[in-house]
Amino acid sequence: MVGGAKAAISTLPWQVFVQARVAAAGGGVRTYSCGGTIRNATTILTAAHISRDDVALLTLSTGLAKYGSATERPAAFAPAGATPATGSGAALSGYGRQSANPAVVPDGNLYRLDVTVGDPYACAGFDDAVITCVASGAGSACRGDSGGPLWNGGGLIGVASFIRNPATPGGCGAGSVAGYANLAAGEVRDWIAAPGAAPPRAPVGGAGVRLAGVPRAGSSLTCTPGPFAGAPAFAYAFVDTRNGAVLQGSPSGTYRLRASDAGRTVSCVLLATNAGGTTSVPTVATPPIAPPPPAPVLKVRLRAAHASGRAHGTVRYALRAANAGNATATAVVACVTPGKGLAFRRRPHHVRRHGRAGYCWHLGSIRAGRHDTAHFALRLGPAHRAVRRTIATSIDSAQTAKRTGRARLLVRPAKRG
């Protein structure tokens, strides 16, 4: 363990030192050392180094002499499916070398090191469903720590499999990335529970994951999974790669870009899940999202000459159609439909019928920041008591969807005598 702190075995009672003596091809005996975790009195969990899952169970001919004592206890597994989140904390331990220098001999002490969980895809690629990756700026596991435990507050989460750091001999040291068999994945966990049975295989695939679309606010990005083995269910996370913020996470592979996304670089992280585990595959990020194109924003408002009127009287109105956007609106149409107890006093000029009682003004083009106004009068029907009448409005154009609104008018009974 490079950069770790010495630890008493009573604080890590599941840790063991495994040593194997194997006959060498040219004669003699070769000795191999690694770490392991107590599973029970006669079983040790360690690394296999010959399979995708890289776990092995060693069966002891004689049970552990002090099993159940303060220094020999089994490790509790983290719950099934509890793969640690990227950025969360964990710890590892072992009796391996204290230096990346291959000439340095381990000092025989047990060490532990706090680490941070990284992106499994970055170190394990398409095998990330069964691998958890960790790193620390202080050090790393090293030769002789293979097969040792990785744990967090939930319990045992990994078995040491490999370590990588092209900048240092032997690959270990500060900043190295270590890969651990993911004990939360069904493929790994089920094999440990029943070594003779065939465990469910985690999803395999990801080479065909694609993110397509125009990187502009108002457009949509679509993420497609491509082929996968293992019949997984898919979910998608759209992520701002500048800070890791998740913009949308759902079973939908489509994300509608908003104005607030301008400047962001967006990636899709595909999550493929089955009983064997979850594979996560990120796409290449988009270029910075462009702001939305200029667009008109139309609003319509009615202004009455009086806030109320009397039955059988008349109220004059000004219809104001305004463009609050930053582009010209063309083919603008504004419509007014009086409600019950109201009617147009006479047909306004340059209008067309809208339904049974309404009229529409064809206003042509309205430039950004400008408005157009039309005038009309409504005749008020009978009212035996004060009542509020409704006037429906709408406005649309060649560039915008229809927007509707309502105005109200208080109609009071006519004066007697």
Protein Blocks (a to p, Z undefined) as FASTA:
>chain_A
ZZiacddfklmmmbccdddddddfkgpjdddddddddfblmbccddeklafnopacdddf
bdcfkgoiaklccdddddehiaccehiacddddjbdfbfblkbccehiacddddddddfk
lmnommlmmcccdddfkbccdehigoiacddfkbcfbdcfbdcdfkbghhiaehiacddd
dfkbmklmmmmmmmmbccddddeehjlgcceddddehiacdddebjaehiiacddddddf
knopafbdcfbfbdcddfklgoiacddddddddfkbccdddddddddddddddddddddd
dddfbfbdcehiacddddddddfbfbdcehiacdddddehiacfbdcehiacehjkbccd
debjadehiacdddddddddddfbdcddddddddddfkbccdddddddddddddeZZ
